[in-house]
Amino acid sequence: MPYINIKVTREGVTREQKQALIAGATQLLVDVLGKNPATTVVVIDEVELDNWGIAGELVSDRRAQGR
């Protein structure tokens, strides 16, 4: 049973976008690895900007600086 975990920053990802991510990730495993979509699990975690860092900086600070 494949398990896919997608992590994104919490910045207004819509229900429709989440559905597209789930469908696309599932189809990718079908196409590349021949996995059964009925047993493929996809979980999307939305992470607060203050809980995500890049290059030693909080994403919230980087966003505030326009990066």
MMTF fields as JSON, N, C-alpha, C and O atoms, coordinates in Angstrom:
{
  "mmtfVersion": "1.0.0",
  "mmtfProducer": "UNKNOWN",
  "numBonds": 267,
  "numAtoms": 268,
  "numGroups": 67,
  "numChains": 1,
  "numModels": 1,
  "chainsPerModel": [1],
  "groupsPerChain": [67],
  "chainIdList": ["A"],
  "bondAtomList": [4, 2, 8, 6, 12, 10, 16, 14, 20, 18, 24, 22, 28, 26, 32, 30, 36, 34, 40, 38, 44, 42, 48, 46, 52, 50, 56, 54, 60, 58, 64, 62, 68, 66, 72, 70, 76, 74, 80, 78, 84, 82, 88, 86, 92, 90, 96, 94, 100, 98, 104, 102, 108, 106, 112, 110, 116, 114, 120, 118, 124, 122, 128, 126, 132, 130, 136, 134, 140, 138, 144, 142, 148, 146, 152, 150, 156, 154, 160, 158, 164, 162, 168, 166, 172, 170, 176, 174, 180, 178, 184, 182, 188, 186, 192, 190, 196, 194, 200, 198, 204, 202, 208, 206, 212, 210, 216, 214, 220, 218, 224, 222, 228, 226, 232, 230, 236, 234, 240, 238, 244, 242, 248, 246, 252, 250, 256, 254, 260, 258, 264, 262],
  "bondOrderList": [1, 1, 1, 1, 1, 1, 1, 1, 1, 1, 1, 1, 1, 1, 1, 1, 1, 1, 1, 1, 1, 1, 1, 1, 1, 1, 1, 1, 1, 1, 1, 1, 1, 1, 1, 1, 1, 1, 1, 1, 1, 1, 1, 1, 1, 1, 1, 1, 1, 1, 1, 1, 1, 1, 1, 1, 1, 1, 1, 1, 1, 1, 1, 1, 1, 1],
  "groupList": [{"groupName": "MET", "atomNameList": ["N", "CA", "C", "O"], "elementList": ["N", "C", "C", "O"], "formalChargeList": [0, 0, 0, 0], "bondAtomList": [1, 0, 2, 1, 3, 2], "bondOrderList": [1, 1, 2], "singleLetterCode": "M", "chemCompType": "L-PEPTIDE LINKING"}, {"groupName": "PRO", "atomNameList": ["N", "CA", "C", "O"], "elementList": ["N", "C", "C", "O"], "formalChargeList": [0, 0, 0, 0], "bondAtomList": [1, 0, 2, 1, 3, 2], "bondOrderList": [1, 1, 2], "singleLetterCode": "P", "chemCompType": "L-PEPTIDE LINKING"}, {"groupName": "TYR", "atomNameList": ["N", "CA", "C", "O"], "elementList": ["N", "C", "C", "O"], "formalChargeList": [0, 0, 0, 0], "bondAtomList": [1, 0, 2, 1, 3, 2], "bondOrderList": [1, 1, 2], "singleLetterCode": "Y", "chemCompType": "L-PEPTIDE LINKING"}, {"groupName": "ILE", "atomNameList": ["N", "CA", "C", "O"], "elementList": ["N", "C", "C", "O"], "formalChargeList": [0, 0, 0, 0], "bondAtomList": [1, 0, 2, 1, 3, 2], "bondOrderList": [1, 1, 2], "singleLetterCode": "I", "chemCompType": "L-PEPTIDE LINKING"}, {"groupName": "ASN", "atomNameList": ["N", "CA", "C", "O"], "elementList": ["N", "C", "C", "O"], "formalChargeList": [0, 0, 0, 0], "bondAtomList": [1, 0, 2, 1, 3, 2], "bondOrderList": [1, 1, 2], "singleLetterCode": "N", "chemCompType": "L-PEPTIDE LINKING"}, {"groupName": "LYS", "atomNameList": ["N", "CA", "C", "O"], "elementList": ["N", "C", "C", "O"], "formalChargeList": [0, 0, 0, 0], "bondAtomList": [1, 0, 2, 1, 3, 2], "bondOrderList": [1, 1, 2], "singleLetterCode": "K", "chemCompType": "L-PEPTIDE LINKING"}, {"groupName": "VAL", "atomNameList": ["N", "CA", "C", "O"], "elementList": ["N", "C", "C", "O"], "formalChargeList": [0, 0, 0, 0], "bondAtomList": [1, 0, 2, 1, 3, 2], "bondOrderList": [1, 1, 2], "singleLetterCode": "V", "chemCompType": "L-PEPTIDE LINKING"}, {"groupName": "THR", "atomNameList": ["N", "CA", "C", "O"], "elementList": ["N", "C", "C", "O"], "formalChargeList": [0, 0, 0, 0], "bondAtomList": [1, 0, 2, 1, 3, 2], "bondOrderList": [1, 1, 2], "singleLetterCode": "T", "chemCompType": "L-PEPTIDE LINKING"}, {"groupName": "ARG", "atomNameList": ["N", "CA", "C", "O"], "elementList": ["N", "C", "C", "O"], "formalChargeList": [0, 0, 0, 0], "bondAtomList": [1, 0, 2, 1, 3, 2], "bondOrderList": [1, 1, 2], "singleLetterCode": "R", "chemCompType": "L-PEPTIDE LINKING"}, {"groupName": "GLU", "atomNameList": ["N", "CA", "C", "O"], "elementList": ["N", "C", "C", "O"], "formalChargeList": [0, 0, 0, 0], "bondAtomList": [1, 0, 2, 1, 3, 2], "bondOrderList": [1, 1, 2], "singleLetterCode": "E", "chemCompType": "L-PEPTIDE LINKING"}, {"groupName": "GLY", "atomNameList": ["N", "CA", "C", "O"], "elementList": ["N", "C", "C", "O"], "formalChargeList": [0, 0, 0, 0], "bondAtomList": [1, 0, 2, 1, 3, 2], "bondOrderList": [1, 1, 2], "singleLetterCode": "G", "chemCompType": "PEPTIDE LINKING"}, {"groupName": "GLN", "atomNameList": ["N", "CA", "C", "O"], "elementList": ["N", "C", "C", "O"], "formalChargeList": [0, 0, 0, 0], "bondAtomList": [1, 0, 2, 1, 3, 2], "bondOrderList": [1, 1, 2], "singleLetterCode": "Q", "chemCompType": "L-PEPTIDE LINKING"}, {"groupName": "ALA", "atomNameList": ["N", "CA", "C", "O"], "elementList": ["N", "C", "C", "O"], "formalChargeList": [0, 0, 0, 0], "bondAtomList": [1, 0, 2, 1, 3, 2], "bondOrderList": [1, 1, 2], "singleLetterCode": "A", "chemCompType": "L-PEPTIDE LINKING"}, {"groupName": "LEU", "atomNameList": ["N", "CA", "C", "O"], "elementList": ["N", "C", "C", "O"], "formalChargeList": [0, 0, 0, 0], "bondAtomList": [1, 0, 2, 1, 3, 2], "bondOrderList": [1, 1, 2], "singleLetterCode": "L", "chemCompType": "L-PEPTIDE LINKING"}, {"groupName": "ASP", "atomNameList": ["N", "CA", "C", "O"], "elementList": ["N", "C", "C", "O"], "formalChargeList": [0, 0, 0, 0], "bondAtomList": [1, 0, 2, 1, 3, 2], "bondOrderList": [1, 1, 2], "singleLetterCode": "D", "chemCompType": "L-PEPTIDE LINKING"}, {"groupName": "TRP", "atomNameList": ["N", "CA", "C", "O"], "elementList": ["N", "C", "C", "O"], "formalChargeList": [0, 0, 0, 0], "bondAtomList": [1, 0, 2, 1, 3, 2], "bondOrderList": [1, 1, 2], "singleLetterCode": "W", "chemCompType": "L-PEPTIDE LINKING"}, {"groupName": "SER", "atomNameList": ["N", "CA", "C", "O"], "elementList": ["N", "C", "C", "O"], "formalChargeList": [0, 0, 0, 0], "bondAtomList": [1, 0, 2, 1, 3, 2], "bondOrderList": [1, 1, 2], "singleLetterCode": "S", "chemCompType": "L-PEPTIDE LINKING"}],
  "groupTypeList": [0, 1, 2, 3, 4, 3, 5, 6, 7, 8, 9, 10, 6, 7, 8, 9, 11, 5, 11, 12, 13, 3, 12, 10, 12, 7, 11, 13, 13, 6, 14, 6, 13, 10, 5, 4, 1, 12, 7, 7, 6, 6, 6, 3, 14, 9, 6, 9, 13, 14, 4, 15, 10, 3, 12, 10, 9, 13, 6, 16, 14, 8, 8, 12, 11, 10, 8],
  "groupIdList": [1, 2, 3, 4, 5, 6, 7, 8, 9, 10, 11, 12, 13, 14, 15, 16, 17, 18, 19, 20, 21, 22, 23, 24, 25, 26, 27, 28, 29, 30, 31, 32, 33, 34, 35, 36, 37, 38, 39, 40, 41, 42, 43, 44, 45, 46, 47, 48, 49, 50, 51, 52, 53, 54, 55, 56, 57, 58, 59, 60, 61, 62, 63, 64, 65, 66, 67],
  "secStructList": [7, 7, 3, 3, 3, 3, 3, 3, 3, 1, 1, 7, 7, 7, 2, 2, 2, 2, 2, 2, 2, 2, 2, 2, 2, 2, 2, 2, 2, 2, 2, 2, 2, 7, 7, 7, 4, 4, 4, 7, 3, 3, 3, 3, 3, 3, 3, 7, 4, 4, 4, 7, 3, 3, 6, 6, 3, 3, 2, 2, 2, 2, 2, 2, 6, 6, 7],
  "xCoordList": [0.84, 0.0, 0.888, 1.493, 0.986, 1.794, 1.201, -0.018, 2.07, 1.678, 2.472, 3.702, 1.759, 2.388, 2.05, 0.885, 3.058, 2.832, 3.305, 4.491, 2.365, 2.66, 2.601, 1.608, 3.644, 3.671, 3.744, 4.591, 2.837, 2.8, 2.636, 2.136, 3.066, 2.827, 1.351, 0.691, 0.85, -0.567, -0.759, -0.621, -1.077, -1.253, -2.451, -2.38, -3.534, -4.778, -4.917, -5.524, -4.375, -4.579, -6.055, -6.607, -6.686, -8.118, -8.422, -7.546, -9.668, -10.121, -9.88, -9.452, -10.162, -9.984, -8.516, -8.198, -7.624, -6.189, -5.732, -4.919, -6.247, -5.9, -6.381, -5.665, -7.581, -8.1, -7.207, -6.924, -6.763, -5.877, -4.541, -4.008, -3.994, -2.744, -2.922, -2.078, -4.013, -4.269, -4.431, -3.849, -5.224, -5.437, -4.138, -3.828, -3.382, -2.14, -1.074, -0.398, -0.92, 0.076, -0.293, 0.571, -1.568, -2.034, -1.747, -1.23, -2.083, -1.872, -0.393, -0.024, 0.458, 1.899, 2.391, 3.184, 1.929, 2.34, 1.782, 2.425, 0.59, 0.03, 0.905, 1.285, 1.221, 1.969, 3.416, 3.917, 4.09, 5.525, 5.8, 6.692, 5.034, 5.323, 4.28, 4.438, 3.221, 2.183, 1.382, 0.851, 1.285, 0.585, -0.923, -1.418, -1.634, -3.088, -3.619, -3.33, -4.385, -4.883, -5.84, -5.987, -6.479, -7.421, -6.739, -7.376, -5.435, -4.708, -3.656, -2.838, -3.672, -2.708, -3.28, -4.362, -2.554, -2.988, -2.18, -0.955, -2.88, -2.225, -2.683, -3.88, -1.72, -2.009, -1.358, -0.192, -2.13, -1.597, -1.519, -2.528, -0.315, -0.102, 0.134, 0.996, -0.638, -0.431, 0.337, -0.118, 1.491, 2.393, 2.358, 2.456, 2.218, 2.234, 3.576, 4.611, 3.553, 4.773, 5.853, 7.04, 5.464, 6.452, 7.051, 7.985, 6.521, 7.017, 7.793, 8.054, 8.164, 8.863, 10.03, 9.858, 11.189, 12.351, 13.097, 13.121, 13.715, 14.554, 15.818, 15.74, 16.958, 18.236, 18.413, 18.967, 17.943, 18.116, 17.139, 17.307, 16.117, 15.153, 13.733, 13.433, 12.868, 11.456, 10.846, 11.169, 9.975, 9.307, 8.483, 8.393, 7.888, 7.101, 7.969, 7.508, 9.214, 10.121, 10.504, 10.571, 10.753, 11.109, 9.961, 10.181, 8.75, 7.579, 7.436, 7.123, 7.665, 7.566, 8.593, 8.364, 9.713, 10.775, 10.591, 11.411, 9.509, 9.237, 10.003, 10.114, 10.542, 11.303, 10.529, 11.014],
  "yCoordList": [-1.175, 0.0, 1.241, 1.55, 1.961, 3.172, 4.269, 4.397, 5.041, 6.156, 7.374, 7.354, 8.424, 9.657, 10.748, 10.928, 11.475, 12.582, 13.865, 14.029, 14.77, 16.059, 17.116, 17.214, 17.894, 18.975, 20.299, 20.496, 21.205, 22.54, 23.553, 23.233, 24.772, 25.814, 26.183, 26.124, 26.566, 26.93, 28.342, 29.342, 28.381, 29.664, 29.621, 30.087, 29.068, 29.125, 28.124, 28.435, 26.939, 25.892, 25.519, 25.191, 25.571, 25.308, 23.811, 22.979, 23.498, 22.103, 21.516, 20.371, 22.317, 21.862, 21.584, 20.614, 22.432, 22.212, 20.95, 20.192, 20.721, 19.494, 18.268, 17.271, 18.334, 17.213, 16.94, 15.788, 18.016, 17.855, 17.24, 16.392, 17.656, 17.065, 15.578, 14.764, 15.226, 13.827, 12.985, 11.907, 13.481, 12.737, 12.619, 11.553, 13.711, 13.693, 12.797, 12.063, 12.853, 12.008, 10.533, 9.685, 10.24, 8.862, 8.366, 7.264, 9.184, 8.786, 8.616, 7.746, 9.437, 9.31, 7.931, 7.305, 7.458, 6.131, 5.026, 3.992, 5.239, 4.273, 4.227, 3.151, 5.403, 5.484, 5.019, 4.309, 5.411, 5.135, 3.78, 3.055, 3.436, 2.209, 1.109, 0.01, 1.402, 0.399, 0.087, -1.016, 1.037, 0.806, 0.876, 1.528, 0.2, 0.17, 1.449, 1.697, 2.267, 3.503, 3.264, 4.128, 2.12, 1.814, 1.628, 1.732, 1.351, 1.154, 2.225, 2.097, 3.282, 4.371, 5.441, 5.972, 5.754, 6.741, 8.017, 7.978, 9.152, 10.455, 11.319, 11.454, 11.898, 12.782, 14.131, 14.199, 15.203, 16.549, 17.203, 17.341, 17.603, 18.334, 19.793, 20.117, 20.675, 22.106, 22.605, 22.461, 23.186, 23.598, 25.122, 25.84, 25.604, 27.045, 27.624, 26.967, 28.839, 29.469, 29.581, 29.506, 29.761, 29.847, 28.487, 28.416, 27.416, 26.067, 25.492, 24.29, 26.342, 25.893, 26.848, 28.066, 26.312, 27.157, 26.796, 25.639, 27.81, 27.627, 28.454, 29.631, 27.854, 28.556, 29.245, 30.342, 28.6, 29.127, 30.218, 30.859, 30.441, 31.496, 30.928, 29.961, 31.55, 31.179, 31.595, 32.656, 30.767, 31.108, 32.386, 33.199, 32.563, 33.782, 35.029, 36.024, 34.995, 36.135, 36.321, 37.448, 35.225, 35.306, 35.886, 36.706, 35.463, 36.002, 37.496, 38.263, 37.909, 39.327, 40.169, 41.35, 39.561, 40.242, 40.105, 40.585, 39.448, 39.29, 38.182, 38.163, 37.241, 36.12, 34.835, 33.789],
  "zCoordList": [0.0, 0.0, 0.0, 1.027, -1.116, -1.162, -0.281, -0.159, 0.319, 1.172, 0.709, 0.688, 0.341, -0.12, 0.886, 1.24, 1.348, 2.274, 1.6, 1.314, 1.352, 0.735, 1.827, 2.548, 1.948, 2.935, 2.191, 1.32, 2.554, 1.971, 3.099, 4.178, 2.826, 3.819, 3.794, 2.757, 4.969, 5.106, 4.543, 5.248, 3.263, 2.591, 1.659, 0.522, 2.134, 1.377, 0.253, -0.772, 0.414, -0.592, -0.572, 0.479, -1.735, -1.803, -1.8, -2.039, -1.529, -1.568, -2.964, -3.104, -3.98, -5.36, -5.67, -6.358, -5.165, -5.362, -4.643, -5.173, -3.44, -2.712, -3.471, -3.557, -4.017, -4.804, -6.005, -6.332, -6.662, -7.822, -7.412, -8.128, -6.267, -5.77, -5.485, -5.861, -4.827, -4.488, -5.752, -5.865, -6.7, -7.946, -8.741, -9.274, -8.818, -9.589, -8.989, -9.709, -7.668, -7.004, -7.137, -7.358, -7.002, -7.155, -8.572, -8.757, -9.566, -10.96, -11.271, -12.06, -10.66, -10.865, -10.427, -11.13, -9.278, -8.815, -9.698, -9.883, -10.243, -11.194, -12.446, -12.909, -12.989, -14.253, -14.124, -14.997, -13.048, -12.918, -12.292, -12.733, -11.264, -10.515, -10.689, -10.158, -11.427, -11.635, -10.379, -10.248, -9.454, -8.188, -8.383, -9.302, -7.51, -7.529, -6.882, -5.711, -7.604, -7.013, -5.848, -4.983, -5.817, -4.735, -3.39, -2.341, -3.424, -2.167, -1.925, -1.014, -2.734, -2.595, -1.678, -1.929, -0.621, 0.373, 0.178, 0.059, 0.147, 0.033, 1.209, 1.463, 1.917, 3.041, 2.743, 2.356, 2.928, 2.758, 4.128, 4.819, 4.515, 5.767, 5.426, 4.61, 6.056, 5.898, 7.117, 8.252, 6.873, 7.938, 8.072, 7.077, 9.297, 9.548, 9.1, 9.216, 8.596, 8.084, 9.147, 8.829, 10.409, 11.492, 11.855, 12.653, 11.279, 11.552, 10.373, 10.33, 9.415, 8.213, 7.985, 8.043, 7.732, 7.513, 6.255, 5.836, 5.648, 4.469, 4.681, 5.034, 4.47, 4.568, 5.923, 6.002, 6.973, 8.316, 8.703, 9.741, 7.883, 8.159, 8.164, 7.465, 8.967, 8.947, 7.615, 7.081, 7.089, 5.839, 6.019, 5.099, 7.192, 7.432, 7.267, 6.708, 7.741, 7.577, 6.11, 5.619, 5.422, 4.008, 3.188, 2.297, 3.487, 2.784, 3.051, 2.141, 4.29, 4.638, 3.884, 3.622, 3.542, 2.804, 1.286, 0.503, 0.894, -0.535, -1.215, -2.441, -0.419, -0.993, -0.898, -1.331]
}
